[in-house]
């Protein structure tokens, strides 16, 4: 395990980055154990959850936790600090070595807002985080890829029909890839210009990626342009836009006119 950084004792950004990185390293170990299919998926989910639960209990014992892989403790609804985690985002991709499009999500919600986020992509050796916000190339330009089509990240297995229609309307190309976190990070990394989703997600699927994307200066909202709300009683958060700011109005206008059906 990577040594606990002293700054993480008081700096939540450093802690989140360390947590996501350590859980990612544990997942790489699990992946090397020779398991396949469902056995590998289950082992990954369980191992990463165990690491994150143990370390959060040790280093932030007074905070609440909302995790995909644990029973939802409704006490979080009255807590002022809630860690929202997805120990393994992209379980399917994780179970298909050597795919690299899976991630670990660690976010902190405080008094109504996401304040901290870290998304580890272990196969890349990268943990994107809010403590050291990513620099998105050309974000201060009107069009940093003059003449090029916008790129929209979509599911490699089930791209929604409305996104295909959106791509045609704004003359964009679709870029298929794995987990939700990886899709959001593709916009942060300038591998895509937008990620538009309306097929159903939960708060842990996008809390950390949204925190990282916001810190990098990207637009993040529901598909109708309304705010993303976290630590709600209903853990569902079914739709999402993360995009370069110059695309936001066009995408939201399309959705509001045509819907997502």
C-alpha positions, 0 to 999 in steps of 0.5 A: 500500500502507498504510504499514508501522506501526512497532509491527508490527515487534514486535507480532504483532497489529498485523502481522496486522491490517496484513497482512490489510488490505493483502492486502484492498486488493490484492484490491479492485484485482484486482476492478477490473481487469475480469476475470470468473469463474475468471480473477478467482478465480485472479487474486485467489488469486494476488495475495493469496498473493503479497502475504502471502508477500512481507510475511511473509518480509520482516517475520517471516523466521524463522516458518513459514507454512501457506497454502491457496495454497502447498505445505505445508512440513512443517517447520512441524510442528517450528516454534514459530511458524506463520502460518496464512493464507487469502489469499482466503476466499470465492473464489466470492463474490469473483468475483461483484461487488458481493458483500461476503461474502469475507475475508482471514485471517491467524492466528499459532499459537504453541507449541500455541495460536492467539495472534493473528488478523485477518480483513479484510472489504475491502468493509466497510473493516473488519479485525477483530483480536485486538489490539483485540478486538471488543465483542459487544453483550449478551455479558454478558447471559443473553439480549440479544434477549429473545423473538427467535429465535437466528440461525444463519449458514449457507452460502447455497448448501449449508446442511447438513441437520443445521443445519436440524434444529438450528434447528427443535430450538432454534427458530432461524432460518437466515441465509445468507451467504458465506465461513466467515470472514464467517459467524464475523464475523457472530457477532462483529458480532451479525448472527448468534448462531451458526455451526455447520458440519460439511461439511469445512474446513481449518485456514486456513478458520477459524484467524483467525476463531476467534482473533478470536471467542475474543478477543471472548468467544465460544465456539469448539469442534468440534461435539462440544465438543472443542477446535480443534487447529491446526498438525496434520499433517493440515490438515483441520479438518472441523467447527466451532461459533462461538456466543454462550456461552449457546447452546453447551451446547444446540448441542453436546447436539443434535449429540452426540445426533443427529449431523451426517449 
